[in-house]
Amino acid sequence: FTLDEHDLLTHVFICGVTGAGKTVLGKAVLEEAALKAIPAIAIDLKGDISALALMMTGEDIGEVLPFVHPERSKTQEEMAAQVAEEHKCNLNKWGFNSEFVREAKKNIAVNVFTPRSNDGFRLSLSAFPEPPENPEKMSQSDPDAYDLLLEFLAQQFVARLQLDSKRMNKARGYVFEILKACFPRKIPMQGYDGVKRILDEFNSPHLGIDKIGMLDTSAYISASDREHLANAVNGLLTGARRRMYEGWPVSIEGLIGSQAKSGKTPISVINVAHLEFREQAYVVGYLAHLISFWMRKLPGTYQPRLIFYIDEIAGGGGKEAFFPSVAISPCKPALNRLLRQGRAYGVSCIFATQNPGDIDYKGLSNCDTWMVGRLRTDRDRLKIKQGAADAEIEFESASAYLPSLRPGQFVVRKPGTAWQIIEERWLLSLHRPLSAAELRELKTAYE
């Protein structure tokens, strides 16, 4: 089965229950893209996308040893020998000899980044990214885009404060005005200092914000509300939450550009398995926004420049979905923007889920390539059928195969073709979730 590189630009949707093989399929697509020198940024919610870094031939048991554990009557060494042999045999079965794998490993750089953790390369996600190079010019030439940018930043920030809806709306409007006052003055808002500037303005107004909307600031936000908001913001600067601003400053060029300059194709994995949903959604939305901002500086293209991969777009399901049809998600607007506009700039979205009932298919109507694995329940099959209808994709000819698909088999539709059944290939890398200790092992080996 082949997928034209250009078809990546109309985005890919992968769906299947636990055990269907959707994560392996997604990782296979990332490996294939990297072999074609297409970089990727991948969100890892469970730790198994990080294992893309375990690319190996299976000939050296020592490579496998740190990532297997004793089982029943077998020692760690015996398990490593078994896993290595299985990996080598399956690579050969799929036509990948040792030289091919070694060459791929030489040309692909997989790095695992961990916000608020030292397990991987520690990633600093500032509350507010670097402002536009010339905010005054942007506000004049494209005031709608400028205001949308500020609204998004304010919404992302306020979503982390755990406020009731009334205070959340007040905080969003106030933070919007603070950013609008700071950006033109070139007041740095990155990292810990940016959050502190918000806190200082809440505590002791000094930026000259006299009105918010049509109301005087004192009428818009009472003294008690101001105190409540200040306490909520202060929570971002205390305990473990302040650690989000420590580490390697994140930028899209930094995630993919530095490795590309050394002749390697980067797959930057953002491992958020250790974070709660609210923080995961913040990371997803933050990166989606950065990608959107980054791509707008580039000329248009007909070739993919970057893949943005999310292994579980439904998150934890229900109110904890990244791309829900009903619930409010702080990262959904940014993801929608990438789905609608990414094509023109070479950005491909690949979104996967095992919970087809928890996502907004109208938003996914921008995905022209669908890969659907086994679905056990009538409800899941009905949801995917309804979703295909929302996306204006004919699904009747594929639905009959869904109950009988084996693990690793998918019905696939790419642009301009009928549905067909494919079987996913063996990965060049070991497929397993990595623990915190194993991530540290990876980092040590890389360093």
Sequence and secondary structure as in RCSB ss.txt:
>XXXX:A:sequence
FTLDEHDLLTHVFICGVTGAGKTVLGKAVLEEAALKAIPAIAIDLKGDISALALMMTGEDIGEVLPFVHPERSKT
QEEMAAQVAEEHKCNLNKWGFNSEFVREAKKNIAVNVFTPRSNDGFRLSLSAFPEPPENPEKMSQSDPDAYDLLL
EFLAQQFVARLQLDSKRMNKARGYVFEILKACFPRKIPMQGYDGVKRILDEFNSPHLGIDKIGMLDTSAYISASD
REHLANAVNGLLTGARRRMYEGWPVSIEGLIGSQAKSGKTPISVINVAHLEFREQAYVVGYLAHLISFWMRKLPG
TYQPRLIFYIDEIAGGGGKEAFFPSVAISPCKPALNRLLRQGRAYGVSCIFATQNPGDIDYKGLSNCDTWMVGRL
RTDRDRLKIKQGAADAEIEFESASAYLPSLRPGQFVVRKPGTAWQIIEERWLLSLHRPLSAAELRELKTAYE
>XXXX:A:secstr
    GGGGGG EEEE  TTSSHHHHHHHHHHHHHHTT  EEEEESSSSGGGGG B  S  HHHHGGG   BTTB 
HHHHHHHHHHHHHHHHHHTT  HHHHHHHHHHEEEEEEEET SSSEEEE  SS    SSHHHHHHH HHHHHHHH
HHHHHHHHHTS   HHHHHHHHHHHHHHHHHHTTTT    HHHHHHHHHHHHHS  S   EETTEEHHHHS HHH
HHHHHHHHHGGGSGGGGGGG SEE  HHHHHHHHHHTT EEEEEEE TTS HHHHHHHHHHHHHHHHHHHTTS  
 SS  EEEEES TTTTBTTB SS SSS  TTHHHHHHHHHHHHHHTEEEEEEES GGGS TTGGGG  EEEE   
 SHHHHHHHHHHHHHTT   HHHHTTGGG  TTEEEEE TTS  EEEE    SB      HHHHHHHHHHH 
